[in-house]
């Protein structure tokens, strides 16, 4: 009897890469001419990132700099959830939440895609905030990975524990 092969579908953030991107964005904002005298800044606010500037447009420009740095460091933009700039005294503040884990609805959606469009011998099980996909054939698992990479999902997916 052949042993089953499996892998896990997870949605995790590399906090160190996010921190590095945040520091790089902070340095660029401090040095760029168009951010002079606009009270622009970016910093950690607990588990989220806080962006501030003296106008709505400048706050969005600071967010664009952060997004650029995240992409360069290999962090998916699907893992961030940016709000709208809100006035707070003389400055506009914008909170960027970081999303980790796969919600139950997203896990069910991914499981349905695997059942409907994937190979027949593949099973997907929801385990907390991740999915375990198993099959007797490794080729079928490769097919599932390429199928999911081709889909436009709202979640940044990583494929781990491939055995």
Buried (B, 14 or more C-beta within 10 A) or exposed (E): EEEEBBBBBBBBBBEEBBEBBBEBBBEBBEEEEEBEEBEBBBEEEEEBBBBBBBBBEBBBBBBEBBBBBBEEBEBBEBBBEBEEBEEEEEBBBBBBEBBBBBEEEBBBBBBEBBEEEBBEEBBBEBEEBBBBBBBEBEEBBBBBBEBBEEEEBEBBBEBEEEE
